[in-house]
Amino acid sequence: MLAETVCSAVSAAGLGIAAITAYRKRFLTATRIAAYSLIPLGLVMTGVVQWVSDLVFKPSTWVGFGVLGLAWVLFMTTRAIERRAGGTRKERKQAAAAAQQEAVAPRASAPSLGAGQSAPPAVQQKQKKSAAPTEDFSDIEAILKKHGI
């Protein structure tokens, strides 16, 4: 009841200021002031002021906000603990299972080649490809000789 009275008084005062401004021949400003002063009256008439005052002045509403805040703090705490521990229990189990299935270094378990054995064909092809492009350093040598190096 008090909030509605205050909003009505603010609207009436705003309309009075708008009337004085219009008397001074500043019609655009007076219209703008009148528009702003009608907003509290419209909020009272639609019931928004009653809803807000019930929301603000009810203790159960504030207790509800406290419970929501507590729930948020609990969620954030569990998230921080999960991040520090390395994920959820399900993710840790999956990671452990994957670690058991894969070897740390799969090529380390392959037998090494002896001195008399030749490399597998795939390795030989890679070696041939890397040795194939012979580079011509004659241009570089000419530049170095030109500079006396």
Secondary structure per residue as TSV (DSSP state, phi and psi in degrees):
chain	resnum	aa	ss	phi	psi
A	1	M	-	360.0	-41.1
A	2	L	H	-68.0	-39.5
A	3	A	H	-64.2	-39.0
A	4	E	H	-65.1	-39.4
A	5	T	H	-65.3	-42.6
A	6	V	H	-64.4	-43.9
A	7	C	H	-64.0	-39.2
A	8	S	H	-65.6	-40.1
A	9	A	H	-65.9	-39.9
A	10	V	H	-63.7	-41.4
A	11	S	H	-64.1	-43.1
A	12	A	H	-64.4	-41.4
A	13	A	H	-64.6	-41.7
A	14	G	H	-63.0	-40.2
A	15	L	H	-67.5	-33.6
A	16	G	H	-65.8	-42.7
A	17	I	H	-65.0	-37.5
A	18	A	H	-64.0	-38.7
A	19	A	H	-65.6	-41.6
A	20	I	H	-65.0	-40.2
A	21	T	H	-65.9	-38.8
A	22	A	H	-67.5	-34.8
A	23	Y	H	-62.3	-30.8
A	24	R	T	-84.3	11.2
A	25	K	T	66.4	33.2
A	26	R	-	-114.4	73.8
A	27	F	H	-69.4	-38.3
A	28	L	H	-63.8	-44.5
A	29	T	H	-66.5	-39.5
A	30	A	H	-63.6	-39.6
A	31	T	H	-65.3	-40.8
A	32	R	H	-65.0	-41.9
A	33	I	H	-64.1	-40.8
A	34	A	H	-62.4	-40.5
A	35	A	H	-63.1	-45.0
A	36	Y	H	-65.1	-35.8
A	37	S	H	-74.9	-19.6
A	38	L	H	-82.4	-14.7
A	39	I	H	-61.6	-49.6
A	40	P	H	-60.8	-36.1
A	41	L	H	-65.1	-41.7
A	42	G	H	-64.1	-37.8
A	43	L	H	-66.4	-36.8
A	44	V	H	-65.9	-43.6
A	45	M	H	-69.8	-29.1
A	46	T	H	-84.5	-12.5
A	47	G	T	93.4	3.6
A	48	V	H	-65.6	-38.8
A	49	V	H	-64.3	-41.7
A	50	Q	H	-61.9	-43.3
A	51	W	H	-63.3	-44.0
A	52	V	H	-66.9	-41.7
A	53	S	H	-66.8	-35.7
A	54	D	H	-65.8	-38.1
A	55	L	H	-66.2	-41.9
A	56	V	H	-80.2	-38.2
A	57	F	H	-97.1	3.1
A	58	K	-	-92.5	126.8
A	59	P	H	-64.8	-32.8
A	60	S	H	-65.8	-29.6
A	61	T	H	-65.9	-43.3
A	62	W	H	-69.2	-33.4
A	63	V	H	-65.4	-38.9
A	64	G	H	-61.6	-42.8
A	65	F	H	-63.7	-36.6
A	66	G	H	-64.3	-41.5
A	67	V	H	-64.7	-42.0
A	68	L	H	-62.4	-40.3
A	69	G	H	-64.2	-41.2
A	70	L	H	-63.3	-41.3
A	71	A	H	-62.6	-40.9
A	72	W	H	-63.7	-43.0
A	73	V	H	-62.4	-40.8
A	74	L	H	-64.9	-42.2
A	75	F	H	-60.9	-45.4
A	76	M	H	-68.0	-34.7
A	77	T	H	-66.0	-45.9
A	78	T	H	-65.7	-33.7
A	79	R	H	-65.9	-41.6
A	80	A	H	-65.6	-38.7
A	81	I	H	-67.4	-39.5
A	82	E	H	-61.3	-43.6
A	83	R	H	-63.4	-40.7
A	84	R	H	-69.3	-36.2
A	85	A	H	-81.8	-12.4
A	86	G	T	97.9	32.0
A	87	G	S	106.7	-177.8
A	88	T	-	-77.2	171.1
A	89	R	H	-61.7	-40.6
A	90	K	H	-63.3	-43.2
A	91	E	H	-64.8	-38.1
A	92	R	H	-66.6	-38.6
A	93	K	H	-65.1	-41.7
A	94	Q	H	-64.0	-39.6
A	95	A	H	-67.4	-38.4
A	96	A	H	-67.3	-39.5
A	97	A	H	-66.1	-39.7
A	98	A	H	-67.2	-35.2
A	99	A	H	-69.2	-34.0
A	100	Q	H	-73.3	-33.2
A	101	Q	H	-76.1	-37.8
A	102	E	S	-95.9	141.8
A	103	A	-	-78.9	152.6
A	104	V	S	-64.3	-47.2
A	105	A	S	-131.3	94.1
A	106	P	G	-60.6	-31.4
A	107	R	G	-78.6	-14.5
A	108	A	G	-69.8	-26.4
A	109	S	G	-82.5	-11.1
A	110	A	S	-73.6	143.4
A	111	P	-	-67.4	141.5
A	112	S	-	-77.9	154.7
A	113	L	-	-83.0	139.4
A	114	G	-	-81.6	-179.9
A	115	A	S	-69.4	-34.0
A	116	G	S	-90.9	-8.4
A	117	Q	S	-88.7	150.1
A	118	S	-	-91.9	159.9
A	119	A	-	-75.0	156.4
A	120	P	-	-60.8	157.1
A	121	P	H	-57.7	-35.5
A	122	A	H	-63.9	-40.6
A	123	V	H	-68.4	-39.2
A	124	Q	H	-63.0	-40.1
A	125	Q	H	-64.8	-40.1
A	126	K	H	-64.0	-40.5
A	127	Q	H	-66.3	-39.0
A	128	K	H	-65.8	-40.1
A	129	K	H	-65.9	-38.2
A	130	S	H	-73.7	-30.4
A	131	A	H	-86.5	-15.1
A	132	A	S	-63.4	-48.7
A	133	P	S	-77.5	98.3
A	134	T	-	-83.8	130.2
A	135	E	-	-93.9	143.6
A	136	D	-	-101.5	112.3
A	137	F	-	-96.6	14.7
A	138	S	H	-66.0	-34.9
A	139	D	H	-65.6	-42.0
A	140	I	H	-66.6	-41.6
A	141	E	H	-62.9	-39.0
A	142	A	H	-64.5	-40.8
A	143	I	H	-65.4	-41.5
A	144	L	H	-65.8	-41.1
A	145	K	H	-65.1	-36.5
A	146	K	H	-62.3	-37.2
A	147	H	T	-90.2	1.8
A	148	G	T	78.9	27.5
A	149	I	-	-103.5	360.0
